[in-house]
Amino acid sequence: MRIDEILEDRKPCFSFEFFPPKTEEGMENLFRAASELRRDDPAFVSVTYGAGGSTRNLTIEVTKKIKRELGMEAMAHFTVVGATVDELRGTLDEMRDAGIDNVLALRGDPPQGQDKWEKTDGGLEYSTQLARLISENYDFSIGAACFPEVHPEAPDMDHDIRFLKEKIASGVRFLITQLFFDNEFYFDFVKEARAAGIDVPIIPGIMPFTNYKQIKRITELCGAKIPDHFGEELEARKDNEDALKDLGVAYATLQCSDLLARGAPGVHFYTLNRSPATRAILSALRAARPWDRAMATV
């Protein structure tokens, strides 16, 4: 089923993100987590690409297997890195023939060891071009990424919003945000997007972290800011693994509750191929039902 249609039918919409592991043990862990999370009836799941498109074939295989064997709607992340237009079309053909209905169209990061983005000869340069290629030749529901704290390569929010409008004009039907830890970034971003005429669903992406080094590394990579008071609590617990996990789950639960109470259409959980934290958060949300207090959808 198309995710743009799912977002119309399911309010709120909860979804999970996985990444393709590089080992057999990792693959077993992924499908164990996915099987456990299936009990929580996600609206859909997504499967990422490795850096520089390094897991393209594995991403497609994992996406197909999740849909076929676990019966969950699955979306493949898809980038232009390291591929010609003909190669992109070949992969899209494979996804279509496998019954995949949804694609997250991304430019992607440079291949490992390459700092600067460079277009592949015979390929595409921007995610807008990829979205247009897909929308003009295939019947996928197309999603895209957005950045509440501004894309790292954008000079400011105005430029970022203008580029986002180009994505929508190219066929994108829903957006998923980069992770963030301050909800005001999300709501300010949505306000700016709506004022610019962007009216597609904007799903907040939340990561329930469980490891101090993990959160530090990820925030450094993506540029997400950690609020001062939250940072102080992190520092106080960095040597206590159990206390840090408890804080991570509690903070993410508060974040999600606030987002849903203020009209967010759902939450996309960055699971890191684990289930306990995400399941605990989702159980608490469904028990409290903060969306019943929402006055409007943002």
C-alpha positions in Angstrom: 0.0 0.0 0.0 1.2 3.5 -0.8 2.4 5.5 2.2 0.7 8.7 1.1 -2.6 6.7 1.4 -1.6 5.2 4.7 -1.0 8.6 6.1 -4.6 9.5 5.2 -6.0 6.4 6.8 -3.9 6.1 10.0 -3.7 8.9 12.5 -1.3 8.9 14.2 1.1 6.9 11.9 3.9 5.1 13.6 6.8 3.7 11.5 10.3 2.2 12.1 13.6 2.5 10.3 16.2 -0.3 9.9 19.6 -0.5 8.3 21.0 -3.4 6.3 23.6 -5.2 8.5 26.9 -6.5 7.1 27.0 -9.8 8.9 24.8 -12.9 9.2 24.5 -12.3 12.9 23.5 -8.7 12.2 20.8 -9.9 9.8 19.5 -12.2 12.4 19.3 -9.4 14.9 17.5 -7.2 12.4 14.8 -9.7 11.7 14.4 -10.6 15.3 13.8 -6.9 16.1 11.5 -6.5 13.1 9.5 -9.5 14.2 9.1 -8.1 17.7 8.2 -4.7 16.4 5.6 -6.2 14.0 3.5 -6.9 17.1 3.1 -3.1 17.5 1.4 -2.9 14.1 3.6 -0.3 12.4 2.1 1.7 9.5 5.3 1.0 7.5 9.0 0.4 7.9 11.9 1.8 5.9 15.3 0.4 5.1 18.3 2.7 4.7 21.3 2.7 2.2 24.8 2.4 3.4 27.2 5.3 3.0 27.8 6.1 -0.6 25.1 3.6 -1.7 27.3 0.7 -0.5 24.4 -1.5 0.4 22.1 -0.9 -2.6 21.4 -4.6 -3.4 21.1 -5.5 0.3 18.7 -2.7 0.9 16.4 -4.0 -1.8 16.7 -7.6 -0.6 15.9 -6.6 3.0 13.0 -4.5 1.9 11.5 -7.3 -0.1 12.0 -9.8 2.7 10.4 -7.7 5.3 7.4 -7.2 3.1 7.2 -10.8 1.9 8.0 -12.7 5.1 6.8 -10.3 7.8 3.9 -8.8 6.0 4.8 -5.2 6.9 4.6 -2.4 4.3 8.3 -1.6 3.5 9.9 1.4 1.9 13.4 1.3 0.4 15.7 4.3 0.7 17.2 5.1 -2.7 20.1 7.4 -3.6 21.8 8.6 -6.8 25.3 7.8 -5.5 27.5 5.7 -7.7 24.9 4.9 -10.3 24.0 5.9 -13.9 20.4 6.7 -14.9 20.2 3.3 -16.5 21.4 1.6 -13.3 18.9 3.6 -11.3 16.1 2.6 -13.6 17.2 -1.1 -13.4 16.9 -1.0 -9.6 13.6 0.8 -9.7 12.3 -1.9 -12.2 13.4 -4.6 -9.7 11.6 -2.8 -6.8 8.5 -2.4 -8.9 8.5 -6.1 -10.0 9.0 -7.2 -6.4 5.8 -5.4 -5.4 7.4 -2.5 -3.4 5.1 0.5 -3.5 7.2 3.2 -1.7 10.6 4.9 -2.2 12.5 7.5 -0.1 14.3 9.5 -2.8 17.6 10.9 -1.5 20.8 12.3 -3.0 22.9 10.4 -0.5 26.3 11.0 1.1 29.6 10.8 -0.8 31.3 7.3 -0.9 33.5 6.5 2.1 36.8 8.3 1.8 35.4 11.0 -0.4 34.6 14.3 1.4 33.1 16.3 -1.4 30.0 15.3 -3.3 30.6 14.5 -7.0 28.0 13.5 -9.6 28.5 10.1 -11.2 29.1 10.2 -14.9 25.8 9.5 -16.6 24.0 9.8 -13.3 22.0 12.4 -11.4 23.1 15.2 -9.1 20.1 16.1 -6.9 17.3 14.3 -5.1 14.8 16.5 -7.0 16.1 14.9 -10.2 15.7 11.4 -8.7 12.1 12.2 -7.5 11.2 13.5 -11.0 12.7 10.4 -12.7 10.6 8.2 -10.4 7.3 10.2 -10.6 7.5 10.4 -14.4 8.2 6.7 -15.0 6.8 4.7 -12.1 3.8 4.6 -9.7 5.7 4.6 -6.4 4.7 6.7 -3.5 7.7 9.0 -3.1 9.0 10.3 0.2 11.9 12.6 0.9 14.0 13.8 3.8 13.8 17.2 5.4 15.9 19.0 8.1 14.3 20.9 11.0 17.7 22.4 11.9 18.6 23.2 8.2 20.4 20.9 5.8 24.2 21.0 6.6 24.9 22.2 3.0 22.2 24.9 2.9 23.1 28.5 3.8 19.9 29.1 5.7 16.3 27.9 6.2 14.9 30.0 3.3 17.2 28.2 0.8 16.3 24.9 2.4 12.6 25.5 2.1 12.9 26.6 -1.5 14.7 23.4 -2.4 12.1 21.4 -0.5 9.4 23.0 -2.6 11.3 21.7 -5.7 11.1 18.2 -4.2 7.3 18.5 -3.8 7.0 19.8 -7.4 9.1 16.8 -8.5 6.5 14.3 -7.1 7.3 13.9 -3.4 4.2 13.1 -1.4 5.4 13.0 2.2 8.5 14.1 4.2 10.4 12.5 7.1 12.7 14.7 9.2 16.2 14.2 10.3 16.4 13.3 14.0 16.2 16.2 16.5 16.0 16.5 20.3 14.3 19.9 20.6 10.7 19.8 19.4 10.6 23.6 18.8 12.9 23.0 15.8 10.2 20.7 14.3 7.3 23.0 14.9 9.2 26.1 13.7 10.2 24.2 10.6 6.6 23.0 9.9 5.4 26.6 10.3 7.9 27.8 7.7 7.1 25.0 5.3 3.3 25.6 5.5 3.8 29.3 5.0 5.7 28.5 1.8 2.9 26.4 0.5 4.2 22.9 1.4 1.2 20.9 2.4 2.4 17.3 2.4 2.6 15.4 5.7 5.8 16.1 7.7 6.6 13.1 9.9 9.1 13.8 12.8 12.0 11.4 13.1 12.9 10.4 16.7 15.8 8.3 17.9 15.5 6.6 21.3 19.2 6.4 22.1 20.6 3.9 24.5 24.4 4.6 24.4 26.4 7.7 25.2 29.0 7.3 22.5 26.3 6.5 20.0 24.4 9.8 20.6 27.5 11.8 20.5 28.7 10.3 17.3 25.3 10.6 15.5 24.7 14.2 16.5 28.2 15.1 15.3 27.5 13.5 12.0 24.0 15.0 11.4 24.4 18.3 13.2 21.4 17.8 15.6 21.7 20.0 18.6 21.3 18.6 22.1 19.4 21.0 24.4 21.6 22.3 27.4 19.5 20.7 30.2 19.3 17.4 28.3 23.0 17.5 27.8 23.6 18.0 31.5 21.6 15.0 32.3 23.4 12.9 29.7 26.8 13.9 31.1 25.7 13.0 34.6 24.8 9.5 33.5 27.4 8.7 30.8 29.2 6.1 33.0 25.9 4.4 34.0 24.6 2.4 31.1 21.3 1.4 32.7 20.6 5.0 33.8 21.4 6.3 30.4 19.0 3.9 28.7 16.3 4.9 31.1 16.9 8.5 30.3 16.9 7.9 26.6 13.6 6.1 26.6 12.0 8.6 29.0 13.2 11.6 27.0 12.0 10.2 23.7 8.7 9.3 25.2 8.2 12.9 26.4 9.3 14.2 23.0 6.8 12.0 21.1 4.0 12.8 23.5 4.5 16.5 23.0 4.7 16.1 19.2 1.5 14.1 19.0 -0.4 16.3 21.4 0.5 19.3 19.3 -0.7 17.7 16.0 2.2 15.8 14.5 0.9 13.2 12.1 2.9 10.4 13.7 6.4 9.4 14.6 9.2 7.7 12.5 11.5 5.8 14.9 15.1 5.4 14.1 15.5 2.0 15.8 19.1 1.1 15.1 17.9 -2.4 14.5 16.8 -2.8 18.1 13.3 -3.2 19.5 13.1 -2.8 23.3 13.4 1.0 23.6 11.0 1.7 20.7 8.5 -0.8 21.9 8.5 0.7 25.4 7.9 4.2 24.0 5.2 3.1 21.7 3.4 1.2 24.5 3.4 4.3 26.7 2.1 6.5 23.9 -0.7 4.1 23.1 -1.6 3.9 26.8 -1.6 7.7 27.2 -3.0 8.7 23.7 -1.7 12.2 23.6 -3.1 12.7 20.1 -6.6 12.8 21.6 -5.6 16.2 22.9 -4.4 17.5 19.6 -6.4 20.5 18.4 -5.1 20.3 14.8 -2.7 18.5 12.5 0.5 20.3 11.7 
